[in-house]
């Protein structure tokens, strides 16, 4: 069976994506059997062609911006197409890093399911939903997935981005739930297989940079707060007054990322010149080289990572 691992990304999260791909190989005993690829927004004209146009998200029309931190998210539905609807694939966000063997996920028993992921619990007035930031897919059973077609429907107003991204149009009987450790939300312990730095405000490689993403509307119970945020955006722009990225509360997760990045530098996957350019563009924190210099080497795969920061 063909196995593919795909990291979808844009220019703002490119370094994270390179580190993610490296981590998948580093921690797999079957790396030579895996197809590990980046899916980059720059290679898909249909995304760029909609710049500045309105699309349906959460019941209202919003502006599509390629400069948003997460403009890559439609591409998470592309792996089945990329593999000719054959074999199995895993897709991850560029802020997900392996500390376990991805081959174990790819070869697990999927039972009757076409898709496996974890479910994000609900809170306050928000119901729980499928977290498609990491999915295991039986590609042959997803022949109805055509990314460009679905993306265009967002702008026609016939498909809501939230419904798409949360799999609300998929048959629930075809979706299975895998263990949380395959998409561990900002949580790292001895069971973690894939660490997801999902809280964008504390991504370790962004600390100190100005916020460059648009917050989702979360003010259904308290609409005045939503109105204030929307008024601020209208007056000052998408990211104005949004603040800056904060340090990650778990220093071990920062240590993991920079330990992986250090190995990427040593192997030529990332260069110092590239890092300096990414820092200049505010894609990587400006003290990244200083942090790298202080980061101890990571233990070998299988030796565990958990130790005092």
C-alpha positions, 0 to 999 in steps of 0.5 A: 500500500502507498503511504503519504504524509503531507504538510500543508503550508504557506510562506508564513509557516514554511520554516515550521513545515520544513521542521515538521517534515523533518520530524516525521522522518526523524522519528519513523523507523520506516522513513524510507517507505514514506512519501513526505511532501509539503503542499504550499499555497504558492503552487495553487493559483486558484487560491491566489485568484480569490485574493480580496474576494468575499467568502462564506465563513460562519454564516457571514461573508469575510475577505480572503487574504493570502497573507493570513497565517492560515491561508493554507487550510483549504489544502488539507483536503488535497492529499487524496487527489495528490495520491490519485485516490490510492493508498492512505495519507496523513495530513498535518498543519505546519505546526505539528511535530512528530515525537512518535512514529507516523508509520504507526498511524498510517498502518493502523486498523481504520475499521469502517472509516474513510477518515480518522481524526480527533474531536475538539471538545466544545466550550461555552456556546461552541459545540465540539467538532472534528479537528481536521488539522491532522487526519488519517485518510483512506484515499480511495473512499474520498473520491468526492473530495475536489479541493478547487471545486469546494474552495470556489463554492465558498465564494459562491456562498453555497458552502460555508468554510466552517462546515467544510473544515469541520467535515459537517458535510461528510457522512458521520458513519465514515469518520472515526476518532483516533487517540488524542496523542496523535494530535496533542494540543499544546500538550507534551508527555510520554504518550504524545506522538504528534505535538500540535502547537495549535494555540497560535499566540504561543507558537515557539518560533513566533514569540515577540512578533506582531500577530498576523492572523484573524481571530475566528468569531467567538462571540455568539453569546456576547455579540457586542464584543464581536461588533467591537472587534469587527469595528476595530478591523474596519478602522485599522485593518485585519491585524492592528491592535492585535498584540504580539505572540507570547512565549509558550508556557511549556519551555520543553515545547520550545526546546523541542522545536528549536532542537529540531530546527538545529538539526535541520540547520546541521543537515542543510534543510534550513540555512542560516541565510534562510532563517535571517530572511524569515526573521526579516519578514517577521515569519520567525522570531528575531532572536531565533539564532540566539535561542538556537545557540542555547538549545541543547541537542535532542535525545535520539529517537526513542529515548524520550524527550521529557526532561526539566527545562 
